[in-house]
């Protein structure tokens, strides 16, 4: 804030702590997929036989308080895509 630099984090909830934006893997979705693989392994599946998956669910937060303090305007199209807007 001192140098008026916008900040971005991959931690899904960092905007709640004051960063301008944060975008990262959805923790609940990632935990659900992990539970699926743990269940398969505990039922006898070999880990080497399980597919590799990529993250498909992301969580985007935008902190409008920080944007205002930095003198930035966030486009409405980006605000509409955000999972959480902090006002």
mmCIF file as gemmi writes it, N, C-alpha and C atoms, coordinates in Angstrom:
data_model
loop_
_atom_site.group_PDB
_atom_site.id
_atom_site.type_symbol
_atom_site.label_atom_id
_atom_site.label_alt_id
_atom_site.label_comp_id
_atom_site.label_asym_id
_atom_site.label_entity_id
_atom_site.label_seq_id
_atom_site.pdbx_PDB_ins_code
_atom_site.Cartn_x
_atom_site.Cartn_y
_atom_site.Cartn_z
_atom_site.occupancy
_atom_site.B_iso_or_equiv
_atom_site.pdbx_formal_charge
_atom_site.auth_seq_id
_atom_site.auth_asym_id
_atom_site.pdbx_PDB_model_num
ATOM 1 N N . UNK Axp A 1 ? 0.829 -1.188 0 1 0 ? 1 A 1
ATOM 2 C CA . UNK Axp A 1 ? 0 0 0 1 0 ? 1 A 1
ATOM 3 C C . UNK Axp A 1 ? 0.877 1.257 0 1 0 ? 1 A 1
ATOM 4 N N . UNK Axp A 2 ? 1.994 1.206 0.698 1 0 ? 2 A 1
ATOM 5 C CA . UNK Axp A 2 ? 2.879 2.371 0.79 1 0 ? 2 A 1
ATOM 6 C C . UNK Axp A 2 ? 3.34 2.832 -0.591 1 0 ? 2 A 1
ATOM 7 N N . UNK Axp A 3 ? 3.634 1.884 -1.472 1 0 ? 3 A 1
ATOM 8 C CA . UNK Axp A 3 ? 4.129 2.204 -2.807 1 0 ? 3 A 1
ATOM 9 C C . UNK Axp A 3 ? 3.052 2.138 -3.882 1 0 ? 3 A 1
ATOM 10 N N . UNK Axp A 4 ? 1.804 1.942 -3.455 1 0 ? 4 A 1
ATOM 11 C CA . UNK Axp A 4 ? 0.654 1.899 -4.374 1 0 ? 4 A 1
ATOM 12 C C . UNK Axp A 4 ? 0.813 0.819 -5.452 1 0 ? 4 A 1
ATOM 13 N N . UNK Axp A 5 ? 1.299 -0.354 -5.035 1 0 ? 5 A 1
ATOM 14 C CA . UNK Axp A 5 ? 1.459 -1.477 -5.958 1 0 ? 5 A 1
ATOM 15 C C . UNK Axp A 5 ? 0.353 -2.5 -5.727 1 0 ? 5 A 1
ATOM 16 N N . UNK Axp A 6 ? -0.371 -2.877 -6.772 1 0 ? 6 A 1
ATOM 17 C CA . UNK Axp A 6 ? -1.388 -3.921 -6.608 1 0 ? 6 A 1
ATOM 18 C C . UNK Axp A 6 ? -0.722 -5.263 -6.337 1 0 ? 6 A 1
ATOM 19 N N . UNK Axp A 7 ? -1.358 -6.074 -5.538 1 0 ? 7 A 1
ATOM 20 C CA . UNK Axp A 7 ? -0.803 -7.38 -5.207 1 0 ? 7 A 1
ATOM 21 C C . UNK Axp A 7 ? -1.783 -8.477 -5.6 1 0 ? 7 A 1
ATOM 22 N N . UNK Axp A 8 ? -1.218 -9.597 -5.996 1 0 ? 8 A 1
ATOM 23 C CA . UNK Axp A 8 ? -1.991 -10.751 -6.442 1 0 ? 8 A 1
ATOM 24 C C . UNK Axp A 8 ? -1.395 -11.979 -5.787 1 0 ? 8 A 1
ATOM 25 N N . UNK Axp A 9 ? -2.243 -12.91 -5.382 1 0 ? 9 A 1
ATOM 26 C CA . UNK Axp A 9 ? -1.753 -14.118 -4.733 1 0 ? 9 A 1
ATOM 27 C C . UNK Axp A 9 ? -2.438 -15.355 -5.296 1 0 ? 9 A 1
ATOM 28 N N . UNK Axp A 10 ? -1.74 -16.447 -5.262 1 0 ? 10 A 1
ATOM 29 C CA . UNK Axp A 10 ? -2.311 -17.732 -5.645 1 0 ? 10 A 1
ATOM 30 C C . UNK Axp A 10 ? -3.053 -18.394 -4.503 1 0 ? 10 A 1
ATOM 31 N N . UNK Axp A 11 ? -2.909 -17.85 -3.304 1 0 ? 11 A 1
ATOM 32 C CA . UNK Axp A 11 ? -3.647 -18.348 -2.14 1 0 ? 11 A 1
ATOM 33 C C . UNK Axp A 11 ? -5.093 -17.903 -2.295 1 0 ? 11 A 1
ATOM 34 N N . UNK Axp A 12 ? -6.032 -18.833 -2.354 1 0 ? 12 A 1
ATOM 35 C CA . UNK Axp A 12 ? -7.414 -18.49 -2.68 1 0 ? 12 A 1
ATOM 36 C C . UNK Axp A 12 ? -8.083 -17.456 -1.779 1 0 ? 12 A 1
ATOM 37 N N . UNK Axp A 13 ? -7.624 -17.281 -0.551 1 0 ? 13 A 1
ATOM 38 C CA . UNK Axp A 13 ? -8.303 -16.354 0.357 1 0 ? 13 A 1
ATOM 39 C C . UNK Axp A 13 ? -7.448 -15.147 0.732 1 0 ? 13 A 1
ATOM 40 N N . UNK Axp A 14 ? -6.374 -14.877 -0.003 1 0 ? 14 A 1
ATOM 41 C CA . UNK Axp A 14 ? -5.469 -13.777 0.351 1 0 ? 14 A 1
ATOM 42 C C . UNK Axp A 14 ? -6.117 -12.41 0.211 1 0 ? 14 A 1
ATOM 43 N N . UNK Axp A 15 ? -7.083 -12.258 -0.677 1 0 ? 15 A 1
ATOM 44 C CA . UNK Axp A 15 ? -7.75 -10.96 -0.825 1 0 ? 15 A 1
ATOM 45 C C . UNK Axp A 15 ? -8.498 -10.598 0.455 1 0 ? 15 A 1
ATOM 46 N N . UNK Axp A 16 ? -8.945 -11.585 1.177 1 0 ? 16 A 1
ATOM 47 C CA . UNK Axp A 16 ? -9.612 -11.326 2.454 1 0 ? 16 A 1
ATOM 48 C C . UNK Axp A 16 ? -8.652 -10.69 3.453 1 0 ? 16 A 1
ATOM 49 N N . UNK Axp A 17 ? -7.363 -10.939 3.262 1 0 ? 17 A 1
ATOM 50 C CA . UNK Axp A 17 ? -6.342 -10.395 4.156 1 0 ? 17 A 1
ATOM 51 C C . UNK Axp A 17 ? -5.801 -9.055 3.675 1 0 ? 17 A 1
ATOM 52 N N . UNK Axp A 18 ? -6.318 -8.532 2.543 1 0 ? 18 A 1
ATOM 53 C CA . UNK Axp A 18 ? -5.915 -7.214 2.085 1 0 ? 18 A 1
ATOM 54 C C . UNK Axp A 18 ? -5.296 -7.137 0.71 1 0 ? 18 A 1
ATOM 55 N N . UNK Axp A 19 ? -4.957 -8.256 0.101 1 0 ? 19 A 1
ATOM 56 C CA . UNK Axp A 19 ? -4.417 -8.203 -1.248 1 0 ? 19 A 1
ATOM 57 C C . UNK Axp A 19 ? -5.508 -7.764 -2.223 1 0 ? 19 A 1
ATOM 58 N N . UNK Axp A 20 ? -5.098 -7.23 -3.372 1 0 ? 20 A 1
ATOM 59 C CA . UNK Axp A 20 ? -6.062 -6.756 -4.357 1 0 ? 20 A 1
ATOM 60 C C . UNK Axp A 20 ? -6.894 -7.916 -4.897 1 0 ? 20 A 1
ATOM 61 N N . UNK Axp A 21 ? -6.226 -8.95 -5.355 1 0 ? 21 A 1
ATOM 62 C CA . UNK Axp A 21 ? -6.932 -10.122 -5.883 1 0 ? 21 A 1
ATOM 63 C C . UNK Axp A 21 ? -6.221 -11.391 -5.455 1 0 ? 21 A 1
ATOM 64 N N . UNK Axp A 22 ? -6.963 -12.458 -5.46 1 0 ? 22 A 1
ATOM 65 C CA . UNK Axp A 22 ? -6.38 -13.776 -5.246 1 0 ? 22 A 1
ATOM 66 C C . UNK Axp A 22 ? -7.15 -14.774 -6.095 1 0 ? 22 A 1
ATOM 67 N N . UNK Axp A 23 ? -6.406 -15.691 -6.644 1 0 ? 23 A 1
ATOM 68 C CA . UNK Axp A 23 ? -7.018 -16.734 -7.465 1 0 ? 23 A 1
ATOM 69 C C . UNK Axp A 23 ? -6.212 -18.001 -7.244 1 0 ? 23 A 1
ATOM 70 N N . UNK Axp A 24 ? -6.885 -19.037 -6.846 1 0 ? 24 A 1
ATOM 71 C CA . UNK Axp A 24 ? -6.19 -20.286 -6.6 1 0 ? 24 A 1
ATOM 72 C C . UNK Axp A 24 ? -7.151 -21.449 -6.649 1 0 ? 24 A 1
ATOM 73 N N . UNK Axp A 25 ? -6.606 -22.606 -6.465 1 0 ? 25 A 1
ATOM 74 C CA . UNK Axp A 25 ? -7.419 -23.816 -6.492 1 0 ? 25 A 1
ATOM 75 C C . UNK Axp A 25 ? -8.485 -23.75 -5.417 1 0 ? 25 A 1
ATOM 76 N N . UNK Axp A 26 ? -9.663 -24.183 -5.757 1 0 ? 26 A 1
ATOM 77 C CA . UNK Axp A 26 ? -10.752 -24.249 -4.785 1 0 ? 26 A 1
ATOM 78 C C . UNK Axp A 26 ? -10.417 -25.327 -3.764 1 0 ? 26 A 1
ATOM 79 N N . UNK Axp A 27 ? -10.255 -24.928 -2.517 1 0 ? 27 A 1
ATOM 80 C CA . UNK Axp A 27 ? -9.881 -25.878 -1.466 1 0 ? 27 A 1
ATOM 81 C C . UNK Axp A 27 ? -10.941 -26.971 -1.303 1 0 ? 27 A 1
ATOM 82 N N . UNK Axp A 28 ? -12.238 -26.631 -1.22 1 0 ? 28 A 1
ATOM 83 C CA . UNK Axp A 28 ? -13.236 -27.699 -1.079 1 0 ? 28 A 1
ATOM 84 C C . UNK Axp A 28 ? -13.22 -28.686 -2.255 1 0 ? 28 A 1
ATOM 85 N N . UNK Axp A 29 ? -13.098 -28.176 -3.477 1 0 ? 29 A 1
ATOM 86 C CA . UNK Axp A 29 ? -13.071 -29.067 -4.642 1 0 ? 29 A 1
ATOM 87 C C . UNK Axp A 29 ? -11.825 -29.951 -4.627 1 0 ? 29 A 1
ATOM 88 N N . UNK Axp A 30 ? -10.692 -29.387 -4.244 1 0 ? 30 A 1
ATOM 89 C CA . UNK Axp A 30 ? -9.45 -30.171 -4.181 1 0 ? 30 A 1
ATOM 90 C C . UNK Axp A 30 ? -9.542 -31.26 -3.116 1 0 ? 30 A 1
ATOM 91 N N . UNK Axp A 31 ? -10.145 -30.937 -1.987 1 0 ? 31 A 1
ATOM 92 C CA . UNK Axp A 31 ? -10.297 -31.933 -0.918 1 0 ? 31 A 1
ATOM 93 C C . UNK Axp A 31 ? -11.23 -33.061 -1.345 1 0 ? 31 A 1
ATOM 94 N N . UNK Axp A 32 ? -12.277 -32.719 -2.074 1 0 ? 32 A 1
ATOM 95 C CA . UNK Axp A 32 ? -13.197 -33.754 -2.572 1 0 ? 32 A 1
ATOM 96 C C . UNK Axp A 32 ? -12.467 -34.714 -3.502 1 0 ? 32 A 1
ATOM 97 N N . UNK Axp A 33 ? -11.653 -34.178 -4.412 1 0 ? 33 A 1
ATOM 98 C CA . UNK Axp A 33 ? -10.926 -35.051 -5.337 1 0 ? 33 A 1
ATOM 99 C C . UNK Axp A 33 ? -9.899 -35.885 -4.593 1 0 ? 33 A 1
ATOM 100 N N . UNK Axp A 34 ? -9.243 -35.305 -3.594 1 0 ? 34 A 1
ATOM 101 C CA . UNK Axp A 34 ? -8.266 -36.061 -2.801 1 0 ? 34 A 1
ATOM 102 C C . UNK Axp A 34 ? -8.961 -37.205 -2.07 1 0 ? 34 A 1
ATOM 103 N N . UNK Axp A 35 ? -10.142 -36.933 -1.529 1 0 ? 35 A 1
ATOM 104 C CA . UNK Axp A 35 ? -10.892 -37.989 -0.83 1 0 ? 35 A 1
ATOM 105 C C . UNK Axp A 35 ? -11.253 -39.12 -1.783 1 0 ? 35 A 1
ATOM 106 N N . UNK Axp A 36 ? -11.575 -38.785 -3.022 1 0 ? 36 A 1
ATOM 107 C CA . UNK Axp A 36 ? -11.891 -39.805 -4.022 1 0 ? 36 A 1
ATOM 108 C C . UNK Axp A 36 ? -10.696 -40.741 -4.209 1 0 ? 36 A 1
ATOM 109 N N . UNK Axp A 37 ? -9.499 -40.162 -4.323 1 0 ? 37 A 1
ATOM 110 C CA . UNK Axp A 37 ? -8.311 -40.993 -4.543 1 0 ? 37 A 1
ATOM 111 C C . UNK Axp A 37 ? -7.947 -41.795 -3.29 1 0 ? 37 A 1
ATOM 112 N N . UNK Axp A 38 ? -8.086 -41.21 -2.123 1 0 ? 38 A 1
ATOM 113 C CA . UNK Axp A 38 ? -7.819 -41.943 -0.879 1 0 ? 38 A 1
ATOM 114 C C . UNK Axp A 38 ? -8.765 -43.132 -0.775 1 0 ? 38 A 1
ATOM 115 N N . UNK Axp A 39 ? -10.037 -42.91 -1.087 1 0 ? 39 A 1
ATOM 116 C CA . UNK Axp A 39 ? -11.024 -43.993 -1.055 1 0 ? 39 A 1
ATOM 117 C C . UNK Axp A 39 ? -10.628 -45.115 -2.005 1 0 ? 39 A 1
ATOM 118 N N . UNK Axp A 40 ? -10.227 -44.754 -3.218 1 0 ? 40 A 1
ATOM 119 C CA . UNK Axp A 40 ? -9.835 -45.778 -4.205 1 0 ? 40 A 1
ATOM 120 C C . UNK Axp A 40 ? -8.623 -46.578 -3.715 1 0 ? 40 A 1
ATOM 121 N N . UNK Axp A 41 ? -7.651 -45.881 -3.137 1 0 ? 41 A 1
ATOM 122 C CA . UNK Axp A 41 ? -6.443 -46.561 -2.657 1 0 ? 41 A 1
ATOM 123 C C . UNK Axp A 41 ? -6.771 -47.472 -1.475 1 0 ? 41 A 1
ATOM 124 N N . UNK Axp A 42 ? -7.596 -46.994 -0.559 1 0 ? 42 A 1
ATOM 125 C CA . UNK Axp A 42 ? -7.961 -47.818 0.601 1 0 ? 42 A 1
ATOM 126 C C . UNK Axp A 42 ? -8.792 -49.035 0.199 1 0 ? 42 A 1
ATOM 127 N N . UNK Axp A 43 ? -9.452 -48.954 -0.944 1 0 ? 43 A 1
ATOM 128 C CA . UNK Axp A 43 ? -10.21 -50.1 -1.447 1 0 ? 43 A 1
ATOM 129 C C . UNK Axp A 43 ? -9.358 -51.048 -2.297 1 0 ? 43 A 1
ATOM 130 N N . UNK Axp A 44 ? -8.049 -50.745 -2.377 1 0 ? 44 A 1
ATOM 131 C CA . UNK Axp A 44 ? -7.141 -51.673 -3.032 1 0 ? 44 A 1
ATOM 132 C C . UNK Axp A 44 ? -6.572 -51.233 -4.362 1 0 ? 44 A 1
ATOM 133 N N . UNK Axp A 45 ? -6.948 -50.072 -4.871 1 0 ? 45 A 1
ATOM 134 C CA . UNK Axp A 45 ? -6.383 -49.615 -6.152 1 0 ? 45 A 1
ATOM 135 C C . UNK Axp A 45 ? -4.911 -49.275 -5.967 1 0 ? 45 A 1
ATOM 136 N N . UNK Axp A 46 ? -4.132 -49.576 -6.994 1 0 ? 46 A 1
ATOM 137 C CA . UNK Axp A 46 ? -2.721 -49.218 -6.965 1 0 ? 46 A 1
ATOM 138 C C . UNK Axp A 46 ? -2.597 -47.737 -7.364 1 0 ? 46 A 1
ATOM 139 N N . UNK Axp A 47 ? -1.88 -46.943 -6.583 1 0 ? 47 A 1
ATOM 140 C CA . UNK Axp A 47 ? -1.734 -45.525 -6.919 1 0 ? 47 A 1
ATOM 141 C C . UNK Axp A 47 ? -1.213 -45.298 -8.336 1 0 ? 47 A 1
ATOM 142 N N . UNK Axp A 48 ? -0.328 -46.164 -8.8 1 0 ? 48 A 1
ATOM 143 C CA . UNK Axp A 48 ? 0.235 -46.011 -10.149 1 0 ? 48 A 1
ATOM 144 C C . UNK Axp A 48 ? -0.823 -46.209 -11.235 1 0 ? 48 A 1
ATOM 145 N N . UNK Axp A 49 ? -1.921 -46.878 -10.902 1 0 ? 49 A 1
ATOM 146 C CA . UNK Axp A 49 ? -2.972 -47.125 -11.891 1 0 ? 49 A 1
ATOM 147 C C . UNK Axp A 49 ? -4.028 -46.014 -11.928 1 0 ? 49 A 1
ATOM 148 N N . UNK Axp A 50 ? -3.97 -45.096 -10.968 1 0 ? 50 A 1
ATOM 149 C CA . UNK Axp A 50 ? -4.959 -44.015 -10.922 1 0 ? 50 A 1
ATOM 150 C C . UNK Axp A 50 ? -4.553 -42.882 -11.87 1 0 ? 50 A 1
ATOM 151 N N . UNK Axp A 51 ? -5.523 -42.208 -12.456 1 0 ? 51 A 1
ATOM 152 C CA . UNK Axp A 51 ? -5.201 -41.152 -13.414 1 0 ? 51 A 1
ATOM 153 C C . UNK Axp A 51 ? -4.652 -39.902 -12.716 1 0 ? 51 A 1
ATOM 154 N N . UNK Axp A 52 ? -3.864 -39.169 -13.458 1 0 ? 52 A 1
ATOM 155 C CA . UNK Axp A 52 ? -3.383 -37.87 -12.986 1 0 ? 52 A 1
ATOM 156 C C . UNK Axp A 52 ? -4.435 -36.845 -13.396 1 0 ? 52 A 1
ATOM 157 N N . UNK Axp A 53 ? -4.804 -35.986 -12.474 1 0 ? 53 A 1
ATOM 158 C CA . UNK Axp A 53 ? -5.816 -34.973 -12.766 1 0 ? 53 A 1
ATOM 159 C C . UNK Axp A 53 ? -5.231 -33.582 -12.605 1 0 ? 53 A 1
ATOM 160 N N . UNK Axp A 54 ? -5.778 -32.651 -13.343 1 0 ? 54 A 1
ATOM 161 C CA . UNK Axp A 54 ? -5.413 -31.25 -13.163 1 0 ? 54 A 1
ATOM 162 C C . UNK Axp A 54 ? -6.55 -30.532 -12.452 1 0 ? 54 A 1
ATOM 163 N N . UNK Axp A 55 ? -6.225 -29.447 -11.823 1 0 ? 55 A 1
ATOM 164 C CA . UNK Axp A 55 ? -7.223 -28.665 -11.109 1 0 ? 55 A 1
ATOM 165 C C . UNK Axp A 55 ? -8.134 -27.98 -12.122 1 0 ? 55 A 1
ATOM 166 N N . UNK Axp A 56 ? -9.421 -28.082 -11.897 1 0 ? 56 A 1
ATOM 167 C CA . UNK Axp A 56 ? -10.375 -27.451 -12.804 1 0 ? 56 A 1
ATOM 168 C C . UNK Axp A 56 ? -11.256 -26.42 -12.099 1 0 ? 56 A 1
ATOM 169 N N . UNK Axp A 57 ? -11.243 -26.424 -10.779 1 0 ? 57 A 1
ATOM 170 C CA . UNK Axp A 57 ? -12.076 -25.489 -10.022 1 0 ? 57 A 1
ATOM 171 C C . UNK Axp A 57 ? -11.186 -24.461 -9.326 1 0 ? 57 A 1
ATOM 172 N N . UNK Axp A 58 ? -11.4 -23.204 -9.637 1 0 ? 58 A 1
ATOM 173 C CA . UNK Axp A 58 ? -10.617 -22.117 -9.05 1 0 ? 58 A 1
ATOM 174 C C . UNK Axp A 58 ? -11.531 -21.157 -8.303 1 0 ? 58 A 1
ATOM 175 N N . UNK Axp A 59 ? -10.951 -20.418 -7.378 1 0 ? 59 A 1
ATOM 176 C CA . UNK Axp A 59 ? -11.691 -19.46 -6.561 1 0 ? 59 A 1
ATOM 177 C C . UNK Axp A 59 ? -11.05 -18.08 -6.769 1 0 ? 59 A 1
ATOM 178 N N . UNK Axp A 60 ? -11.832 -17.111 -7.237 1 0 ? 60 A 1
ATOM 179 C CA . UNK Axp A 60 ? -11.339 -15.76 -7.481 1 0 ? 60 A 1
ATOM 180 C C . UNK Axp A 60 ? -11.967 -14.798 -6.489 1 0 ? 60 A 1
ATOM 181 N N . UNK Axp A 61 ? -11.112 -14.056 -5.781 1 0 ? 61 A 1
ATOM 182 C CA . UNK Axp A 61 ? -11.557 -13.027 -4.853 1 0 ? 61 A 1
ATOM 183 C C . UNK Axp A 61 ? -11.007 -11.686 -5.312 1 0 ? 61 A 1
ATOM 184 N N . UNK Axp A 62 ? -11.806 -10.642 -5.143 1 0 ? 62 A 1
ATOM 185 C CA . UNK Axp A 62 ? -11.366 -9.28 -5.464 1 0 ? 62 A 1
ATOM 186 C C . UNK Axp A 62 ? -11.68 -8.401 -4.257 1 0 ? 62 A 1
ATOM 187 N N . UNK Axp A 63 ? -10.698 -7.639 -3.834 1 0 ? 63 A 1
ATOM 188 C CA . UNK Axp A 63 ? -10.865 -6.766 -2.682 1 0 ? 63 A 1
ATOM 189 C C . UNK Axp A 63 ? -11.064 -5.332 -3.177 1 0 ? 63 A 1
ATOM 190 N N . UNK Axp A 64 ? -12.308 -4.85 -3.15 1 0 ? 64 A 1
ATOM 191 C CA . UNK Axp A 64 ? -12.617 -3.501 -3.627 1 0 ? 64 A 1
ATOM 192 C C . UNK Axp A 64 ? -12.091 -2.425 -2.68 1 0 ? 64 A 1
ATOM 193 N N . UNK Axp A 65 ? -11.945 -2.739 -1.401 1 0 ? 65 A 1
ATOM 194 C CA . UNK Axp A 65 ? -11.367 -1.763 -0.465 1 0 ? 65 A 1
ATOM 195 C C . UNK Axp A 65 ? -9.92 -1.468 -0.866 1 0 ? 65 A 1
ATOM 196 N N . UNK Axp A 66 ? -9.184 -2.518 -1.204 1 0 ? 66 A 1
ATOM 197 C CA . UNK Axp A 66 ? -7.798 -2.341 -1.625 1 0 ? 66 A 1
ATOM 198 C C . UNK Axp A 66 ? -7.741 -1.617 -2.962 1 0 ? 66 A 1
ATOM 199 N N . UNK Axp A 67 ? -8.632 -1.984 -3.885 1 0 ? 67 A 1
ATOM 200 C CA . UNK Axp A 67 ? -8.667 -1.312 -5.194 1 0 ? 67 A 1
ATOM 201 C C . UNK Axp A 67 ? -8.909 0.181 -5.02 1 0 ? 67 A 1
ATOM 202 N N . UNK Axp A 68 ? -9.831 0.546 -4.161 1 0 ? 68 A 1
ATOM 203 C CA . UNK Axp A 68 ? -10.132 1.957 -3.923 1 0 ? 68 A 1
ATOM 204 C C . UNK Axp A 68 ? -8.925 2.671 -3.321 1 0 ? 68 A 1
ATOM 205 N N . UNK Axp A 69 ? -8.259 2.026 -2.362 1 0 ? 69 A 1
ATOM 206 C CA . UNK Axp A 69 ? -7.082 2.628 -1.736 1 0 ? 69 A 1
ATOM 207 C C . UNK Axp A 69 ? -5.952 2.838 -2.742 1 0 ? 69 A 1
ATOM 208 N N . UNK Axp A 70 ? -5.89 1.982 -3.766 1 0 ? 70 A 1
ATOM 209 C CA . UNK Axp A 70 ? -4.866 2.107 -4.802 1 0 ? 70 A 1
ATOM 210 C C . UNK Axp A 70 ? -5.304 3.005 -5.96 1 0 ? 70 A 1
ATOM 211 N N . UNK Axp A 71 ? -6.549 3.449 -5.916 1 0 ? 71 A 1
ATOM 212 C CA . UNK Axp A 71 ? -7.063 4.292 -6.995 1 0 ? 71 A 1
ATOM 213 C C . UNK Axp A 71 ? -7.38 3.522 -8.255 1 0 ? 71 A 1
ATOM 214 N N . UNK Axp A 72 ? -7.722 2.248 -8.121 1 0 ? 72 A 1
ATOM 215 C CA . UNK Axp A 72 ? -8.014 1.388 -9.27 1 0 ? 72 A 1
ATOM 216 C C . UNK Axp A 72 ? -9.516 1.154 -9.411 1 0 ? 72 A 1
ATOM 217 N N . UNK Axp A 73 ? -9.945 0.993 -10.643 1 0 ? 73 A 1
ATOM 218 C CA . UNK Axp A 73 ? -11.328 0.622 -10.933 1 0 ? 73 A 1
ATOM 219 C C . UNK Axp A 73 ? -11.318 -0.781 -11.52 1 0 ? 73 A 1
ATOM 220 N N . UNK Axp A 74 ? -12.091 -1.665 -10.941 1 0 ? 74 A 1
ATOM 221 C CA . UNK Axp A 74 ? -12.179 -3.04 -11.426 1 0 ? 74 A 1
ATOM 222 C C . UNK Axp A 74 ? -13.341 -3.11 -12.417 1 0 ? 74 A 1
ATOM 223 N N . UNK Axp A 75 ? -13.1 -3.633 -13.622 1 0 ? 75 A 1
ATOM 224 C CA . UNK Axp A 75 ? -14.183 -3.721 -14.615 1 0 ? 75 A 1
ATOM 225 C C . UNK Axp A 75 ? -15.34 -4.587 -14.111 1 0 ? 75 A 1
ATOM 226 N N . UNK Axp A 76 ? -16.577 -4.171 -14.413 1 0 ? 76 A 1
ATOM 227 C CA . UNK Axp A 76 ? -17.745 -4.954 -13.991 1 0 ? 76 A 1
ATOM 228 C C . UNK Axp A 76 ? -17.716 -6.39 -14.501 1 0 ? 76 A 1
ATOM 229 N N . UNK Axp A 77 ? -17.144 -6.615 -15.687 1 0 ? 77 A 1
ATOM 230 C CA . UNK Axp A 77 ? -17.079 -7.977 -16.226 1 0 ? 77 A 1
ATOM 231 C C . UNK Axp A 77 ? -16.212 -8.877 -15.351 1 0 ? 77 A 1
ATOM 232 N N . UNK Axp A 78 ? -15.15 -8.32 -14.758 1 0 ? 78 A 1
ATOM 233 C CA . UNK Axp A 78 ? -14.296 -9.109 -13.863 1 0 ? 78 A 1
ATOM 234 C C . UNK Axp A 78 ? -14.985 -9.328 -12.517 1 0 ? 78 A 1
ATOM 235 N N . UNK Axp A 79 ? -15.666 -8.3 -12.029 1 0 ? 79 A 1
ATOM 236 C CA . UNK Axp A 79 ? -16.408 -8.444 -10.767 1 0 ? 79 A 1
ATOM 237 C C . UNK Axp A 79 ? -17.487 -9.52 -10.883 1 0 ? 79 A 1
ATOM 238 N N . UNK Axp A 80 ? -18.113 -9.606 -12.065 1 0 ? 80 A 1
ATOM 239 C CA . UNK Axp A 80 ? -19.165 -10.614 -12.271 1 0 ? 80 A 1
ATOM 240 C C . UNK Axp A 80 ? -18.609 -12.029 -12.237 1 0 ? 80 A 1
ATOM 241 N N . UNK Axp A 81 ? -17.354 -12.196 -12.587 1 0 ? 81 A 1
ATOM 242 C CA . UNK Axp A 81 ? -16.738 -13.526 -12.611 1 0 ? 81 A 1
ATOM 243 C C . UNK Axp A 81 ? -16.19 -13.945 -11.263 1 0 ? 81 A 1
ATOM 244 N N . UNK Axp A 82 ? -16.037 -12.999 -10.35 1 0 ? 82 A 1
ATOM 245 C CA . UNK Axp A 82 ? -15.43 -13.289 -9.043 1 0 ? 82 A 1
ATOM 246 C C . UNK Axp A 82 ? -16.362 -14.149 -8.193 1 0 ? 82 A 1
ATOM 247 N N . UNK Axp A 83 ? -15.746 -15.055 -7.442 1 0 ? 83 A 1
ATOM 248 C CA . UNK Axp A 83 ? -16.499 -15.878 -6.506 1 0 ? 83 A 1
ATOM 249 C C . UNK Axp A 83 ? -16.843 -15.085 -5.248 1 0 ? 83 A 1
ATOM 250 N N . UNK Axp A 84 ? -15.963 -14.13 -4.92 1 0 ? 84 A 1
ATOM 251 C CA . UNK Axp A 84 ? -16.217 -13.292 -3.749 1 0 ? 84 A 1
ATOM 252 C C . UNK Axp A 84 ? -15.654 -11.906 -4.022 1 0 ? 84 A 1
ATOM 253 N N . UNK Axp A 85 ? -16.45 -10.888 -3.711 1 0 ? 85 A 1
ATOM 254 C CA . UNK Axp A 85 ? -16.036 -9.492 -3.813 1 0 ? 85 A 1
ATOM 255 C C . UNK Axp A 85 ? -16.082 -8.903 -2.412 1 0 ? 85 A 1
ATOM 256 N N . UNK Axp A 86 ? -14.956 -8.411 -1.963 1 0 ? 86 A 1
ATOM 257 C CA . UNK Axp A 86 ? -14.859 -7.846 -0.627 1 0 ? 86 A 1
ATOM 258 C C . UNK Axp A 86 ? -15.056 -6.336 -0.752 1 0 ? 86 A 1
ATOM 259 N N . UNK Axp A 87 ? -16.071 -5.821 -0.06 1 0 ? 87 A 1
ATOM 260 C CA . UNK Axp A 87 ? -16.405 -4.397 -0.202 1 0 ? 87 A 1
ATOM 261 C C . UNK Axp A 87 ? -16.018 -3.599 1 1 0 ? 87 A 1
